[in-house]
Amino acid sequence: MATQRILVVDDDPDIRTLLSRYLTRQDYAVSIAGRGSVAKELLGEHSFDLVLCDHRLPDTDGLQMLQHIRSTSPGTQVIIITAYSDVRLAVELMRRGAFDYIAKPLYPEELLMRVQDALASNAPGGPAGKTVLQRAPADLIYVDGTGPSSLNIAKHIALVAPTDMSVLITGETGTGKEYVAKRIHQQSPRAAKPFIAVDCGALPKELAGSELFGHVKGAFTGAVSDRPGSFEQAHGGTLFLDEIGNLTYENQVKLLRVLQERILKRIGGTKDIAVDVRILVATNEDLRNAVAEGRFREDLLHRVQEFTIHLLPLRERREDIERFAMHFMGQANARLGRNTTGFEAAALERLKQHAWSGNLRELGNVVKRAVLLSTGPLIHLDCLPAMLLSGSTASSSTQDGSSGKPPADEGLRGVAHQAERDAILAALERNGYNKTRTAEQLNIDRKTLYNKLRSYGLEV
């Protein structure tokens, strides 16, 4: 088997060197770049299986790099390296086609696990099957929540699954829309047939038609043989189109025709091909607004919205957080060979109070990292990321409905303490949690920094 090639893009020379040495020892061929422009040159000269790209670069950012890679090398997987404070953005980048994100500080076992998963998704017979399909890893196993919202979702799934109705699944990024689509398929008469998931947000515009509808040999440059599209691959089963609002108008027209007539033509072909496919679609935007703005066809919306399931963000279903966290912990144990059994009370409470801008996807990553860092049977507070410990909650109000402002007798002292705490967190993030560099930047000694971290409950 040929050595897999990885490109590391980061403006920090220490991180580039460390990642290069570590991944080379794992038998990967590694190239490095400190700027986006250099990375683009290397991508033009060589074929890479994976790019590890820092979100913040001197001359560009993760989104621009991702767009460039998706358009010029769609078979290359991308993992975004980010500070934990950028998790919301990292999850959005996953929606746009990044395979995963990894938050600083970087831990070797976690990094290697993400790299292996990304590379496996490109392998023949791997989790994705092809690059435009969303991966179907072990964490796609569905777990039911027990709160009112989760019970209502389960009821709706049970009602609609036995039918052939199209279903529109809505909700924020990371709320588990593909989980629900998979669950509908599993409970349908089509369960024994293929479930094909296509991330429309990750499809390069020039290749979207081919990926969905297939092409014939010679249809365009690079079409060296006939190829069936996702509709044909899903024949008899279920086709899940995630982020359907990202399809171009031209492909929306073609999709509508296929849904109406159950017949398609491959790109460049003349033969009608009958397809029997159930359609499930998902979006994190309001498609009615997209219709009003002329970005989405109204007739297509009616066709895919025969039934709607809306998923609440995790911050609005806190009663399910413990169950989901335990589920992710079990998966991490199996993946990492660990034996954690639960969370200490303080750590679990912090999980329940966090805002979870990245929803289930963020929770899964946090729990996986916590299992990695845990040295005993229980996950403690010090296994959680510093930004999660900083007190970021879903709103500025406390649970008792108060405003969350400090009492009057605390006055400026409380404000000063909060400002100091925020400054320390920001410095830690900027320095990749290197305490020596953080102390130097804050113009204090390491002992003082450790004392302040301890006093604020931010030991990392």
MARKOL-11260 format. One line per field, with one value per residue (C-alpha): residue in three letters; chain; y, x, z. Coordinates in nm, 3 decimals. Last residue first. Layout:
code <- c(Ala_...) $
unit <- c(A_...) $
Y <- c(Y_...) $
X <- c(X_...) $
Z <- c(Z_...) $
//
This chain:
code <- c(Val_Glu_Leu_Gly_Tyr_Ser_Arg_Leu_Lys_Asn_Tyr_Leu_Thr_Lys_Arg_Asp_Ile_Asn_Leu_Gln_Glu_Ala_Thr_Arg_Thr_Lys_Asn_Tyr_Gly_Asn_Arg_Glu_Leu_Ala_Ala_Leu_Ile_Ala_Asp_Arg_Glu_Ala_Gln_His_Ala_Val_Gly_Arg_Leu_Gly_Glu_Asp_Ala_Pro_Pro_Lys_Gly_Ser_Ser_Gly_Asp_Gln_Thr_Ser_Ser_Ser_Ala_Thr_Ser_Gly_Ser_Leu_Leu_Met_Ala_Pro_Leu_Cys_Asp_Leu_His_Ile_Leu_Pro_Gly_Thr_Ser_Leu_Leu_Val_Ala_Arg_Lys_Val_Val_Asn_Gly_Leu_Glu_Arg_Leu_Asn_Gly_Ser_Trp_Ala_His_Gln_Lys_Leu_Arg_Glu_Leu_Ala_Ala_Ala_Glu_Phe_Gly_Thr_Thr_Asn_Arg_Gly_Leu_Arg_Ala_Asn_Ala_Gln_Gly_Met_Phe_His_Met_Ala_Phe_Arg_Glu_Ile_Asp_Glu_Arg_Arg_Glu_Arg_Leu_Pro_Leu_Leu_His_Ile_Thr_Phe_Glu_Gln_Val_Arg_His_Leu_Leu_Asp_Glu_Arg_Phe_Arg_Gly_Glu_Ala_Val_Ala_Asn_Arg_Leu_Asp_Glu_Asn_Thr_Ala_Val_Leu_Ile_Arg_Val_Asp_Val_Ala_Ile_Asp_Lys_Thr_Gly_Gly_Ile_Arg_Lys_Leu_Ile_Arg_Glu_Gln_Leu_Val_Arg_Leu_Leu_Lys_Val_Gln_Asn_Glu_Tyr_Thr_Leu_Asn_Gly_Ile_Glu_Asp_Leu_Phe_Leu_Thr_Gly_Gly_His_Ala_Gln_Glu_Phe_Ser_Gly_Pro_Arg_Asp_Ser_Val_Ala_Gly_Thr_Phe_Ala_Gly_Lys_Val_His_Gly_Phe_Leu_Glu_Ser_Gly_Ala_Leu_Glu_Lys_Pro_Leu_Ala_Gly_Cys_Asp_Val_Ala_Ile_Phe_Pro_Lys_Ala_Ala_Arg_Pro_Ser_Gln_Gln_His_Ile_Arg_Lys_Ala_Val_Tyr_Glu_Lys_Gly_Thr_Gly_Thr_Glu_Gly_Thr_Ile_Leu_Val_Ser_Met_Asp_Thr_Pro_Ala_Val_Leu_Ala_Ile_His_Lys_Ala_Ile_Asn_Leu_Ser_Ser_Pro_Gly_Thr_Gly_Asp_Val_Tyr_Ile_Leu_Asp_Ala_Pro_Ala_Arg_Gln_Leu_Val_Thr_Lys_Gly_Ala_Pro_Gly_Gly_Pro_Ala_Asn_Ser_Ala_Leu_Ala_Asp_Gln_Val_Arg_Met_Leu_Leu_Glu_Glu_Pro_Tyr_Leu_Pro_Lys_Ala_Ile_Tyr_Asp_Phe_Ala_Gly_Arg_Arg_Met_Leu_Glu_Val_Ala_Leu_Arg_Val_Asp_Ser_Tyr_Ala_Thr_Ile_Ile_Ile_Val_Gln_Thr_Gly_Pro_Ser_Thr_Ser_Arg_Ile_His_Gln_Leu_Met_Gln_Leu_Gly_Asp_Thr_Asp_Pro_Leu_Arg_His_Asp_Cys_Leu_Val_Leu_Asp_Phe_Ser_His_Glu_Gly_Leu_Leu_Glu_Lys_Ala_Val_Ser_Gly_Arg_Gly_Ala_Ile_Ser_Val_Ala_Tyr_Asp_Gln_Arg_Thr_Leu_Tyr_Arg_Ser_Leu_Leu_Thr_Arg_Ile_Asp_Pro_Asp_Asp_Asp_Val_Val_Leu_Ile_Arg_Gln_Thr_Ala_Met) $
unit <- c(A_A_A_A_A_A_A_A_A_A_A_A_A_A_A_A_A_A_A_A_A_A_A_A_A_A_A_A_A_A_A_A_A_A_A_A_A_A_A_A_A_A_A_A_A_A_A_A_A_A_A_A_A_A_A_A_A_A_A_A_A_A_A_A_A_A_A_A_A_A_A_A_A_A_A_A_A_A_A_A_A_A_A_A_A_A_A_A_A_A_A_A_A_A_A_A_A_A_A_A_A_A_A_A_A_A_A_A_A_A_A_A_A_A_A_A_A_A_A_A_A_A_A_A_A_A_A_A_A_A_A_A_A_A_A_A_A_A_A_A_A_A_A_A_A_A_A_A_A_A_A_A_A_A_A_A_A_A_A_A_A_A_A_A_A_A_A_A_A_A_A_A_A_A_A_A_A_A_A_A_A_A_A_A_A_A_A_A_A_A_A_A_A_A_A_A_A_A_A_A_A_A_A_A_A_A_A_A_A_A_A_A_A_A_A_A_A_A_A_A_A_A_A_A_A_A_A_A_A_A_A_A_A_A_A_A_A_A_A_A_A_A_A_A_A_A_A_A_A_A_A_A_A_A_A_A_A_A_A_A_A_A_A_A_A_A_A_A_A_A_A_A_A_A_A_A_A_A_A_A_A_A_A_A_A_A_A_A_A_A_A_A_A_A_A_A_A_A_A_A_A_A_A_A_A_A_A_A_A_A_A_A_A_A_A_A_A_A_A_A_A_A_A_A_A_A_A_A_A_A_A_A_A_A_A_A_A_A_A_A_A_A_A_A_A_A_A_A_A_A_A_A_A_A_A_A_A_A_A_A_A_A_A_A_A_A_A_A_A_A_A_A_A_A_A_A_A_A_A_A_A_A_A_A_A_A_A_A_A_A_A_A_A_A_A_A_A_A_A_A_A_A_A_A_A_A_A_A_A_A_A_A_A_A_A_A_A_A_A_A_A_A_A_A_A_A_A_A_A_A_A_A_A_A_A_A_A_A_A_A_A_A_A_A_A_A_A_A_A_A_A_A_A_A_A_A_A_A_A_A) $
Y <- c(2.290_2.435_2.688_2.686_3.061_3.032_2.743_2.931_3.233_3.025_2.859_3.200_3.332_3.030_3.069_3.429_3.729_3.954_3.827_3.730_3.565_3.371_3.253_3.147_2.934_2.806_2.666_2.632_2.682_3.027_3.226_3.004_3.047_3.424_3.438_3.234_3.459_3.773_3.631_3.555_3.904_4.065_3.853_3.946_4.314_4.309_4.133_4.386_4.678_4.631_4.316_4.481_4.544_4.174_4.053_4.045_3.711_3.875_3.660_3.388_3.124_2.936_3.230_3.470_3.553_3.282_2.939_2.917_2.995_2.964_2.957_2.582_2.513_2.753_2.564_2.231_1.947_1.685_1.914_1.892_1.519_1.216_0.912_0.571_0.717_0.884_1.087_1.279_1.053_1.021_1.401_1.426_1.195_1.379_1.716_1.579_1.422_1.735_1.948_1.723_1.705_2.085_2.302_2.610_2.392_2.663_2.481_2.429_2.055_1.982_2.188_1.989_1.664_1.785_1.892_1.562_1.338_1.182_0.817_0.472_0.536_0.214_0.314_0.133_0.452_0.365_0.147_0.394_0.680_0.505_0.449_0.812_0.928_0.740_0.868_1.224_1.165_1.042_1.326_1.589_1.471_1.690_1.983_1.991_2.361_2.393_2.089_2.273_2.161_1.926_1.994_1.710_1.801_1.589_1.633_1.887_1.754_1.820_2.145_2.280_2.174_2.371_2.676_2.667_2.789_3.094_3.340_3.544_3.442_3.078_3.104_3.260_2.963_2.736_2.848_2.741_2.443_2.203_1.839_1.613_1.263_1.117_0.762_0.610_0.395_0.497_0.450_0.534_0.723_0.694_1.006_1.054_1.351_1.378_1.070_1.088_1.042_0.889_0.889_1.136_1.395_1.337_1.312_1.632_1.819_1.710_1.835_2.176_2.194_2.104_2.410_2.634_2.528_2.303_2.463_2.460_2.080_2.098_1.717_1.508_1.163_0.901_0.595_0.245_0.065_0.248_0.437_0.385_0.496_0.819_0.877_0.876_0.589_0.628_0.562_0.586_0.837_1.142_1.356_1.632_1.618_1.378_1.156_0.839_0.877_1.064_1.012_1.184_1.309_1.302_1.412_1.704_1.816_1.809_2.169_2.302_2.126_1.918_1.984_2.173_1.904_1.646_1.321_1.031_0.696_0.437_0.119_-0.152_-0.374_-0.083_-0.007_-0.112_0.177_0.175_0.178_0.449_0.677_0.619_0.705_1.031_1.107_1.049_1.258_1.550_1.515_1.865_1.941_2.234_2.387_2.224_2.103_1.759_1.767_1.430_1.276_1.036_0.669_0.551_0.316_0.587_0.864_0.767_0.605_0.903_1.142_0.953_0.946_1.320_1.377_1.162_1.363_1.693_1.573_1.445_1.083_1.098_0.810_0.689_0.625_0.460_0.720_0.728_0.414_0.612_0.681_0.941_1.193_1.111_1.351_1.166_0.824_0.507_0.712_0.462_0.285_0.030_0.174_0.410_0.777_0.752_0.556_0.863_1.079_0.818_0.758_1.131_1.179_0.890_1.011_1.356_1.217_0.992_1.269_1.540_1.885_2.181_2.293_2.178_1.919_1.960_1.706_1.606_1.961_1.994_2.307_2.161_2.071_2.437_2.532_2.297_2.475_2.814_2.713_2.555_2.876_2.923_2.575_2.702_2.545_2.284_2.202_1.851_1.831_1.526_1.531_1.372_1.708_1.843_2.175_2.289_2.126_2.230_2.595_2.610_2.456_2.703_2.994_2.860_2.783_3.132_3.338_3.529_3.494_3.174_3.118_2.797_2.572_2.312_1.938_1.837_1.474_1.239_1.476_1.491_1.705_2.017_2.218_2.125_2.234_2.574_2.610_2.531_2.796_3.057_2.950_3.013_2.806_2.494_2.136_1.806_1.466_1.113_0.894_0.605_0.682_0.818_1.066_1.172_1.256_1.433_1.644_1.725_1.840_2.042_2.216_2.286_2.440_2.644_2.809_2.933_2.606_2.396_2.025_1.831_1.454_1.189_0.822_0.574_0.341_0.000) $
X <- c(-0.534_-0.614_-0.892_-1.072_-1.026_-0.806_-0.611_-0.542_-0.437_-0.196_-0.054_0.003_0.175_0.404_0.482_0.602_0.402_0.436_0.111_0.305_0.576_0.318_0.146_0.477_0.558_0.201_0.182_-0.195_-0.170_-0.025_-0.321_-0.564_-0.374_-0.362_-0.738_-0.803_-0.576_-0.745_-1.091_-0.992_-0.846_-1.162_-1.379_-1.167_-1.181_-1.560_-1.596_-1.368_-1.545_-1.854_-1.864_-2.102_-2.354_-2.394_-2.244_-2.476_-2.631_-2.961_-3.169_-3.397_-3.317_-3.109_-2.879_-2.921_-2.640_-2.755_-2.655_-2.358_-1.987_-1.849_-1.475_-1.457_-1.566_-1.298_-1.039_-1.123_-1.243_-1.012_-0.941_-1.307_-1.285_-1.377_-1.417_-1.247_-0.899_-0.631_-0.864_-0.699_-0.821_-1.165_-1.183_-1.083_-1.365_-1.608_-1.520_-1.542_-1.883_-2.015_-1.902_-2.077_-2.385_-2.429_-2.152_-2.270_-2.278_-2.377_-2.221_-2.436_-2.496_-2.132_-2.028_-2.267_-2.116_-1.766_-1.871_-2.050_-1.761_-1.825_-1.866_-1.714_-1.383_-1.226_-0.995_-0.896_-0.912_-1.191_-1.391_-1.359_-1.442_-1.764_-1.866_-1.789_-2.001_-2.301_-2.234_-2.228_-2.553_-2.728_-2.587_-2.686_-3.046_-3.205_-3.020_-3.256_-3.254_-2.873_-2.854_-3.020_-3.375_-3.429_-3.720_-3.889_-4.091_-4.316_-4.403_-4.123_-3.912_-4.169_-4.298_-3.943_-3.881_-4.186_-4.059_-3.721_-3.433_-3.208_-3.479_-3.469_-3.823_-3.735_-3.423_-3.637_-3.873_-3.568_-3.496_-3.136_-2.976_-3.085_-3.177_-3.322_-3.471_-3.563_-3.685_-3.539_-3.670_-3.474_-3.551_-3.269_-3.347_-3.067_-2.928_-2.607_-2.373_-2.450_-2.654_-3.023_-3.281_-3.623_-3.839_-4.065_-4.133_-3.829_-3.599_-3.741_-3.704_-3.342_-3.263_-3.415_-3.233_-2.913_-2.951_-3.037_-2.716_-2.741_-2.644_-2.999_-2.984_-2.765_-2.772_-2.928_-3.016_-3.094_-3.283_-3.314_-3.435_-3.179_-2.937_-2.638_-2.849_-2.944_-2.588_-2.446_-2.344_-2.015_-1.928_-1.556_-1.276_-1.479_-1.171_-1.265_-1.640_-1.907_-1.635_-1.754_-2.105_-2.204_-2.381_-2.694_-2.589_-2.211_-2.211_-2.444_-2.240_-1.904_-1.883_-2.037_-1.785_-1.998_-1.924_-2.246_-2.446_-2.328_-2.459_-2.577_-2.656_-2.858_-2.863_-3.133_-3.215_-3.384_-3.618_-3.934_-3.853_-3.729_-3.359_-3.418_-3.590_-3.305_-3.046_-3.227_-3.243_-2.868_-2.806_-2.986_-2.791_-2.786_-2.440_-2.540_-2.864_-3.196_-3.420_-3.509_-3.727_-3.889_-4.007_-4.296_-4.242_-4.419_-4.297_-4.061_-4.320_-4.499_-4.207_-3.986_-4.252_-4.276_-3.898_-3.886_-4.154_-3.963_-3.647_-3.827_-3.986_-3.655_-3.536_-3.284_-3.254_-2.913_-2.840_-2.521_-2.361_-2.074_-1.935_-1.847_-2.072_-1.877_-2.074_-2.066_-1.878_-1.551_-1.664_-1.750_-1.769_-1.672_-1.411_-1.489_-1.212_-1.013_-1.105_-1.290_-0.999_-0.777_-1.008_-1.049_-0.674_-0.602_-0.865_-0.724_-0.366_-0.456_-0.634_-0.342_-0.085_-0.265_-0.301_-0.378_-0.564_-0.889_-0.926_-1.173_-1.334_-1.387_-1.410_-1.684_-1.888_-2.074_-1.737_-1.639_-1.950_-1.835_-1.499_-1.669_-1.871_-1.558_-1.354_-1.304_-1.147_-0.858_-0.847_-0.684_-0.913_-0.903_-0.935_-0.978_-0.842_-1.058_-1.208_-0.868_-0.906_-1.254_-1.262_-0.902_-0.963_-1.286_-1.112_-0.823_-1.066_-1.258_-0.946_-0.804_-0.576_-0.245_-0.105_-0.300_-0.579_-0.777_-0.473_-0.483_-0.418_-0.454_-0.517_-0.470_-0.236_-0.156_0.143_0.236_-0.086_-0.137_0.221_0.156_-0.168_0.015_0.276_0.003_-0.174_0.134_0.357_0.364_0.466_0.492_0.448_0.473_0.302_0.475_0.356_0.704_0.642_0.323_0.513_0.802_0.578_0.338_0.619_0.794_0.479_0.370_0.707_0.708_0.373_0.220_0.035_-0.040_0.045_0.011_-0.034_0.056_-0.036_0.240_0.135_0.000) $
Z <- c(3.239_3.583_3.527_3.860_3.893_4.200_4.047_3.725_3.930_4.137_3.826_3.663_3.975_3.982_3.611_3.652_3.531_3.225_3.066_2.753_2.961_3.165_2.848_2.690_2.995_3.024_2.671_2.632_2.252_2.306_2.177_2.370_2.696_2.642_2.585_2.899_3.105_2.971_3.044_3.405_3.447_3.308_3.537_3.839_3.748_3.713_4.046_4.217_4.053_4.265_4.477_4.724_4.441_4.370_4.039_3.736_3.635_3.544_3.775_3.641_3.903_3.647_3.593_3.305_3.065_2.831_2.709_2.939_2.906_3.262_3.200_3.248_2.890_2.770_2.972_2.811_3.040_3.196_3.492_3.588_3.656_3.444_3.668_3.644_3.671_3.459_3.235_2.952_2.669_2.825_2.841_2.475_2.370_2.597_2.443_2.088_2.147_2.315_2.018_1.769_1.989_1.988_1.839_2.031_2.340_2.596_2.894_3.203_3.172_3.095_3.397_3.616_3.489_3.575_3.925_3.995_3.886_3.550_3.456_3.406_3.236_3.106_2.821_2.500_2.295_2.052_2.290_2.575_2.338_2.231_2.592_2.675_2.382_2.522_2.873_2.738_2.548_2.862_3.074_2.818_2.777_3.047_2.894_2.599_2.510_2.523_2.296_2.010_1.926_1.634_1.398_1.210_0.902_0.678_0.309_0.293_0.004_-0.272_-0.125_-0.107_-0.468_-0.582_-0.392_-0.564_-0.349_-0.378_-0.489_-0.167_-0.071_-0.139_0.079_0.352_0.328_0.338_0.695_0.750_0.924_0.653_0.610_0.343_0.336_-0.002_-0.062_-0.375_-0.658_-0.966_-1.336_-1.576_-1.897_-2.154_-2.321_-2.123_-2.084_-1.711_-1.622_-1.703_-1.432_-1.376_-1.065_-1.249_-0.977_-0.759_-1.061_-1.211_-0.882_-0.853_-1.204_-1.129_-0.794_-0.980_-1.201_-0.905_-0.729_-0.427_-0.094_0.042_0.056_0.364_0.401_0.125_0.259_-0.005_0.119_-0.023_-0.335_-0.548_-0.319_-0.549_-0.844_-0.671_-0.550_-0.901_-1.125_-1.314_-1.675_-1.743_-1.800_-1.694_-1.624_-1.864_-1.919_-2.043_-2.192_-2.016_-1.882_-1.568_-1.236_-1.101_-0.758_-0.782_-1.146_-1.080_-0.778_-0.959_-1.084_-0.764_-0.539_-0.300_0.067_0.140_-0.039_0.213_0.065_0.278_0.112_0.305_0.099_0.128_0.427_0.607_0.313_0.501_0.738_1.099_1.005_0.742_0.992_1.239_0.974_0.902_1.275_1.322_1.009_1.173_1.497_1.645_1.503_1.285_1.403_1.325_1.045_0.910_0.597_0.536_0.209_0.260_0.180_0.496_0.771_0.907_0.942_1.262_1.446_1.361_1.491_1.820_1.860_1.799_2.064_2.313_2.243_2.300_2.624_2.767_2.748_2.465_2.224_2.114_1.747_1.629_1.402_1.650_1.487_1.178_0.876_0.684_0.488_0.123_-0.100_-0.054_-0.156_0.034_0.352_0.617_0.409_0.137_-0.075_0.150_0.168_0.499_0.644_0.598_0.805_1.079_1.100_1.125_1.396_1.602_1.550_1.679_1.985_2.072_2.018_2.220_2.066_2.292_2.092_1.936_1.662_1.377_1.148_0.785_0.655_0.394_0.454_0.750_0.899_0.858_1.056_1.334_1.338_1.355_1.661_1.812_1.782_2.158_2.165_1.955_1.613_1.393_1.099_0.953_0.575_0.350_-0.003_-0.275_-0.372_-0.479_-0.660_-0.549_-0.205_-0.135_-0.225_-0.025_0.275_0.252_0.237_0.536_0.740_0.714_0.491_0.484_0.837_0.915_1.167_1.114_1.136_0.861_0.876_0.510_0.417_0.123_-0.059_-0.431_-0.517_-0.716_-0.693_-0.329_-0.260_-0.417_-0.221_0.103_0.028_-0.024_0.294_0.503_0.730_0.513_0.592_0.404_0.567_0.426_0.686_0.864_1.221_1.295_1.012_1.190_1.509_1.337_1.114_1.395_1.623_1.353_1.233_1.592_1.675_1.352_1.440_1.113_1.060_0.750_0.778_0.450_0.478_0.222_0.258_0.181_-0.098_0.000) $
//
